[in-house]
Amino acid sequence: MLARLARVVVMVRKGEGLAKATEFFHAGLGLQVLRVTDDWAELKGEGDVAISLQAVTTEAQVATGYSPLLNFQVNDMDSTIAQCVQMGGHLDGPIQYPAHGKVAALRTPDGHMIGLYEPAVEEGQ
């Protein structure tokens, strides 16, 4: 039996952190906000996987870094990065240009690392 990834949970600071993270993923990356409470937000992009933001109060629960690394496929790397920076995110290193497209690492306003990927346009498309 194969498991199907259905949800990714990201821990954010309780209070203003949840509102800022929800706005970042919505306005910065275009994810649809499905529901928001005082302690939880659920968003969805294309496909079946939902992202849940859970407000927590202790530092151990909101430790940030390179794990887990959320990756998002985008249509336009430059405009997505510009929008995310306007929302409080910042690049963590330069945009890379491998043969298969563009990739970038970006920190969200609350310090979580996300990856952005824009596939190369194939000739004839």
Protein Blocks (a to p, Z undefined) as FASTA:
>chain_A
ZZddfbdcddddehjlmmmmmmmmmmmnopacfbdcfkbccdddehjbdcdddddfbfkl
mogcjbdcdddddfblmlmmmmmmmnopacebjadddfkbccdddddfkopacddddddd
dehZZ
